[in-house]
Amino acid sequence: MAPAALRYARALARQPGVTHALTAGALYGCGDCVSQLIEKSYGLQSTGKKKYNFERTLRMATFGLCFAGPILGSWYFLLHRSVSTMRTALPASLGSTRLDWLSTFKKMYIIKSRGVYTEKLREVTAKVAADIFFFQLPFLGFYFFTVGLMEGLPARVSYERCRQDFGEVWSCYVAFWVPMQTLNFLIVPSRYTAFTVNAANGVFTTILSVYRHYRDYGISKEAK
């Protein structure tokens, strides 16, 4: 496990854009694979579906490769850079990019200076607020609209479906990402922020897909 993590860290350092794109493509594709397996198990498949939809998985992997990976990589690089002036006298372990983040998490609870942790909390709060309102919510709309276009829907239909889906899930989306990003910014080294978000996106899109299939198609008679 450690050699693989080290190779990934080197890839991020050498070619961050390519690494983020390939990572997102793989995670989004895997997320859709899990979604389809869950939907089949619970009888939530679309009308007339008889077999695994490889085109759907390819669409999701393409979205991750061409959009999510590059966009997330760029956004979190800019976000960390824009709040760098807020970092004052942090413990060395908090700014470390070492792989032993679990030990870093433990060291956070050693009380050395109340002011240090106050500054860290302010930094994390600022990042979470900026991420939710300036990126996550707009990105959710972008995701719905773009995936609709990739499915072959006209722009107007894709926009209307985006409005419906966004209106239904945005509050759950915020409830998911606020604690997720708080932990992400608090304990994960900054170079792995985009990777963590892509992995979490794989989880959320799986939940979202299952919900949408339940809403649109319900449980099939065979599964009841």
C-alpha positions as CSV (number, residue, x, y, z in Angstrom):
1,M,0.0,0.0,0.0
2,A,2.7,2.4,0.9
3,P,4.7,2.0,-2.4
4,A,1.5,2.7,-4.3
5,A,0.8,5.8,-2.3
6,L,4.3,7.0,-2.8
7,R,4.0,6.5,-6.6
8,Y,0.8,8.4,-6.6
9,A,2.3,11.3,-4.6
10,R,5.2,11.5,-7.1
11,A,2.7,11.5,-10.0
12,L,0.8,14.4,-8.3
13,A,4.1,16.3,-7.9
14,R,5.2,15.7,-11.5
15,Q,2.0,15.9,-13.5
16,P,-0.9,17.1,-11.2
17,G,-3.3,17.8,-14.0
18,V,-3.0,14.4,-15.7
19,T,-3.1,12.6,-12.4
20,H,-6.2,14.4,-11.2
21,A,-7.9,13.7,-14.5
22,L,-7.1,10.0,-14.6
23,T,-8.0,9.6,-10.9
24,A,-11.4,11.3,-11.3
25,G,-12.1,9.2,-14.4
26,A,-11.5,6.0,-12.6
27,L,-13.4,7.0,-9.5
28,Y,-16.5,8.3,-11.4
29,G,-16.5,5.1,-13.5
30,C,-16.2,2.9,-10.4
31,G,-19.0,4.9,-8.7
32,D,-21.3,4.3,-11.6
33,C,-20.5,0.6,-11.6
34,V,-21.4,0.4,-8.0
35,S,-24.6,2.4,-8.7
36,Q,-25.8,0.0,-11.4
37,L,-25.1,-3.0,-9.2
38,I,-27.1,-1.6,-6.3
39,E,-29.9,-0.6,-8.7
40,K,-30.1,-4.1,-10.1
41,S,-30.1,-5.7,-6.6
42,Y,-33.0,-3.5,-5.4
43,G,-34.9,-3.5,-8.7
44,L,-34.5,0.2,-9.4
45,Q,-33.4,-0.1,-13.0
46,S,-34.8,2.0,-15.8
47,T,-37.7,0.7,-17.9
48,G,-36.6,-1.9,-20.4
49,K,-33.1,-2.3,-19.0
50,K,-31.9,-5.9,-19.3
51,K,-28.1,-5.7,-18.9
52,Y,-25.3,-3.6,-17.6
53,N,-25.1,-0.2,-19.3
54,F,-21.5,0.2,-20.3
55,E,-22.3,3.5,-22.1
56,R,-23.5,5.0,-18.9
57,T,-20.3,4.0,-17.1
58,L,-18.2,5.4,-20.0
59,R,-20.1,8.7,-19.8
60,M,-19.4,9.0,-16.1
61,A,-15.7,8.1,-16.5
62,T,-15.5,10.7,-19.3
63,F,-17.1,13.3,-17.1
64,G,-14.5,12.6,-14.4
65,L,-11.6,12.5,-16.9
66,C,-12.5,15.6,-18.9
67,F,-14.3,17.8,-16.4
68,A,-14.2,16.8,-12.7
69,G,-10.5,16.0,-12.5
70,P,-9.1,19.1,-14.1
71,I,-11.7,21.4,-12.5
72,L,-11.2,20.1,-9.0
73,G,-7.5,20.0,-9.3
74,S,-7.4,23.7,-10.4
75,W,-10.0,24.9,-7.9
76,Y,-8.4,23.4,-4.8
77,F,-5.0,24.6,-5.8
78,L,-6.4,28.1,-6.0
79,L,-8.4,27.7,-2.8
80,H,-5.4,26.6,-0.8
81,R,-3.2,29.3,-2.3
82,S,-5.8,32.1,-1.7
83,V,-6.0,31.4,2.0
84,S,-2.3,30.9,2.5
85,T,-2.0,34.3,4.2
86,M,-4.3,33.1,7.0
87,R,-1.8,30.4,8.0
88,T,0.1,31.7,11.0
89,A,2.5,29.6,13.1
90,L,0.8,26.3,12.4
91,P,2.4,23.1,13.8
92,A,4.7,21.6,11.2
93,S,2.6,18.4,11.1
94,L,-0.5,20.2,10.0
95,G,1.2,21.6,6.9
96,S,3.0,18.4,6.2
97,T,2.4,16.4,3.0
98,R,3.6,13.1,4.5
99,L,1.4,10.1,4.1
100,D,1.0,9.4,7.8
101,W,-2.0,11.7,8.1
102,L,-3.4,9.5,10.9
103,S,-0.6,10.5,13.2
104,T,-1.1,14.1,12.2
105,F,-4.7,13.8,13.2
106,K,-3.7,12.5,16.6
107,K,-1.2,15.3,17.2
108,M,-3.9,17.9,16.6
109,Y,-5.3,17.1,20.0
110,I,-2.1,17.9,21.9
111,I,-2.8,21.3,23.3
112,K,0.2,23.6,22.8
113,S,-1.2,26.9,21.9
114,R,-4.9,27.9,21.9
115,G,-4.2,30.6,19.3
116,V,-2.7,28.2,16.9
117,Y,-5.8,26.1,16.7
118,T,-8.1,29.1,16.6
119,E,-6.3,30.3,13.5
120,K,-6.5,26.8,12.0
121,L,-10.2,26.7,12.7
122,R,-10.7,30.0,11.1
123,E,-8.8,28.9,8.0
124,V,-10.9,25.7,7.7
125,T,-14.1,27.5,8.2
126,A,-13.2,30.0,5.5
127,K,-12.3,27.2,3.1
128,V,-15.5,25.2,3.7
129,A,-17.7,28.3,3.2
130,A,-15.8,29.3,0.0
131,D,-15.9,25.7,-1.3
132,I,-19.6,25.2,-0.6
133,F,-21.0,28.5,-2.0
134,F,-18.5,29.3,-4.8
135,F,-17.7,25.8,-6.0
136,Q,-19.7,22.8,-4.8
137,L,-23.2,24.2,-5.4
138,P,-22.3,25.6,-8.9
139,F,-20.5,22.3,-9.7
140,L,-23.6,20.3,-8.8
141,G,-25.6,22.3,-11.4
142,F,-22.8,21.9,-13.9
143,Y,-22.8,18.1,-13.3
144,F,-26.5,17.7,-13.8
145,F,-26.6,19.9,-17.0
146,T,-23.4,18.4,-18.5
147,V,-24.4,14.7,-17.9
148,G,-27.8,15.5,-19.5
149,L,-26.1,16.8,-22.6
150,M,-23.8,13.7,-22.6
151,E,-26.9,11.5,-22.5
152,G,-28.1,13.2,-25.7
153,L,-30.7,15.4,-24.3
154,P,-31.4,18.8,-25.9
155,A,-29.9,21.8,-23.9
156,R,-33.4,23.0,-22.9
157,V,-34.5,19.6,-21.6
158,S,-31.2,19.1,-19.8
159,Y,-31.6,22.5,-18.2
160,E,-35.1,21.8,-17.0
161,R,-34.0,18.4,-15.6
162,C,-31.0,20.2,-13.9
163,R,-33.4,22.6,-12.2
164,Q,-35.6,19.8,-10.9
165,D,-32.7,17.7,-9.6
166,F,-30.8,20.6,-8.2
167,G,-33.9,21.8,-6.3
168,E,-34.5,18.4,-4.8
169,V,-31.0,17.6,-3.6
170,W,-29.1,20.8,-2.9
171,S,-29.9,20.7,0.8
172,C,-28.7,17.1,1.1
173,Y,-25.7,18.0,-0.9
174,V,-24.7,20.8,1.5
175,A,-25.4,18.5,4.5
176,F,-23.0,15.9,2.9
177,W,-20.2,18.3,2.0
178,V,-20.0,20.5,5.0
179,P,-18.7,17.8,7.4
180,M,-16.9,16.1,4.6
181,Q,-14.9,19.1,3.7
182,T,-14.3,20.1,7.3
183,L,-12.5,16.9,7.9
184,N,-10.8,17.1,4.5
185,F,-9.3,20.5,5.1
186,L,-8.6,19.7,8.7
187,I,-6.7,16.4,8.5
188,V,-5.8,15.7,4.8
189,P,-2.6,17.2,3.4
190,S,-3.5,19.8,0.8
191,R,-2.1,17.9,-2.2
192,Y,-4.6,15.2,-1.6
193,T,-7.7,17.5,-1.3
194,A,-8.9,16.9,-4.9
195,F,-8.4,13.2,-4.6
196,T,-10.5,13.0,-1.4
197,V,-13.2,15.1,-3.0
198,N,-13.3,12.9,-6.1
199,A,-13.5,9.8,-3.9
200,A,-16.4,11.4,-1.9
201,N,-18.0,12.4,-5.2
202,G,-18.0,8.8,-6.2
203,V,-20.0,8.0,-3.0
204,F,-22.4,10.9,-3.4
205,T,-23.1,10.3,-7.1
206,T,-23.8,6.6,-6.3
207,I,-26.4,7.7,-3.7
208,L,-27.8,10.3,-6.1
209,S,-28.2,7.7,-8.9
210,V,-30.0,5.3,-6.7
211,Y,-32.3,8.0,-5.4
212,R,-33.1,9.2,-9.0
213,H,-33.9,5.7,-10.2
214,Y,-36.1,5.1,-7.2
215,R,-37.9,8.4,-7.9
216,D,-38.3,7.9,-11.6
217,Y,-38.9,4.1,-11.8
218,G,-39.6,2.8,-8.3
219,I,-39.0,-0.8,-7.3
220,S,-39.8,-3.3,-10.0
221,K,-42.4,-6.0,-9.4
222,E,-39.8,-8.7,-9.7
223,A,-37.8,-7.3,-6.8
224,K,-40.8,-7.0,-4.5
